[in-house]
Amino acid sequence: MSTLTLPEVPVLDLLPSITRKTIAELLIELGDIPAERVRLYPYPGTATEDDAIRINETERTCELIDGTIVEKAVSAPADYLGSLLVHFLMTFILPRKLGMVMCARGQFRMIHGNLREPDVSFTKRERLPNELQRVGSWCPDLCIEVLSPGNTKKEMIRKRAEYFISGCQVVWEIDPEARTALIYSKAGTVTKVESTGLLEAPDILPGFVVLMSELFRELDQVTPSSP
């Protein structure tokens, strides 16, 4: 397990360009994502929070980024791993009444107004509001992203930066294909976790660990064997 320090992403890099003129420039701003993930209605740059909530609840999981509806990249392995992580977290958190675990359809408002949806998230009990709204007005303490083939490196860099500037403490980024994970901290460090390592966030959930080997063993048990 190795740890290094990452450079900070300037806040200005999170703000939309005011000189954009083409779809290509929009895709670059969104992190070089595939064009098929960008909704053309509402027109990019004009979508509202209500639009994002409606589409998320009635059609597909999506995020609101700079007034643009962006569909989340999805895959069956990523969704199943996310479900397993929710199960592991709930098993640990519920008996101890530590806080709230959310799955991918939970939307959270970032500091600049974007709506983001971690694949899995945990928020400490003391940070939860007295009354929950349709959109969380905070960023979770732990955000977990399970990568799908449609995700891009630049997209995830921007997303992590938004998480941290909005109050997140730790981000787990799991790569199902490589069977590795990266643990990012708000302090700017990143730890690589191999397939035999442990996922943990001791400052947020002391005592809670996920064995990478167990996570992928469960995935292998439901994956048909190759002919």
Secondary structure, 3 states (H helix, E strand, C coil): CEEEECCCCCHHHHCCCCCCCCHHHHHHHCCCCCHHHECCCCCCCCCCHHHHHHHHHHCCCEEEECCEEEECCCCHHHHHHHHHHHHHHHHHHCCCCCEEEECCCCCEECCCCCEECCCEEEEEHHHCCCCCCCCECCCCCEEEEECCCCCCHHHHHHHHHHHHHCCCCEEEEEECCCCEEEEEECCCEEEEECCCCEEECCCCCCCCEEEHHHHHHHHHHHCCCCC
